[in-house]
């Protein structure tokens, strides 16, 4: 039995005092409640979270993401400046080796995903957000190639239907969070409700302002239920978006990807950057921090996203269940 499982065992045996003390520690570290903790609480918060986790998620400490080189993890409680993050960096990776590196990370993801599926205790939710042409589709296509489709589901969120609009804003996302053993990928997500909704004034300001805290609570609930939440913001520059839109216009095989509405949306570039900055700053928490991926170079973006997923899965350390006793000696009848 591991140290963590041992602690859980103690709590489960009714040692309320220690469970209460660790919950108080979590509250002190800003881990309980709807607002992100201050930056000073970040390290202490992650530690306290690991301490309280056994009582909260049935024996498993939540896994803090392991960002690959060049990715910026938004520090909880701090305001991130997207303008200050170079979208063109390559993190020192060698482009000539890109295909090989990506293949190696995919192999790791495949093997770890099989373990996660077999273990059937926890899950991984991977969120992708980006401005139009930011590369969500391409990243998902490249990173998840070869992953067993039985253990991985991708959901793309579009304009909500009338039925969805009749529910609370998180309803349609919660319906699709990954169950035990599964990897869930959100192509756009609950963050749209503080992004496009805010930029286009689709609900009154007090309504979208309330949502940051509600989103933190939602992600806290998922984490406390055994889901590791990995959130990637694919960060491209305005010039890069121009190039990508021009390519979609110039190349007939890319016409299907082009929506004239993208040209209108581009006029709101600054408003979108402001909304992204606020969402990343207000909703980066010790249990679900935001990761900003410099995404002008697609080959680099694919490698670091894949490596972060592989490293995070490895840190989760999923285990094959124990085999039933006596299998080795069994014989199959002719
Ligand atoms: P994508 O750009 O993701 O490939 P689409 O071109 O179909 O797919 O765009 C989906 C659209 O749905 C986007 O314009 C996005 O802003 C919009 N959308 C997603 N979620 C919401 C939401 N909660 N409220 C309003 N619009 C949304």
Boltz pocket constraint, residues with backbone or C-beta under 6 A from the ligand:
constraints:
  - pocket:
      binder: B
      contacts: [[A, 132], [A, 156], [A, 157], [A, 158], [A, 159], [A, 160], [A, 187], [A, 188], [A, 189], [A, 192], [A, 193], [A, 196], [A, 197], [A, 259]]
      max_distance: 6.0
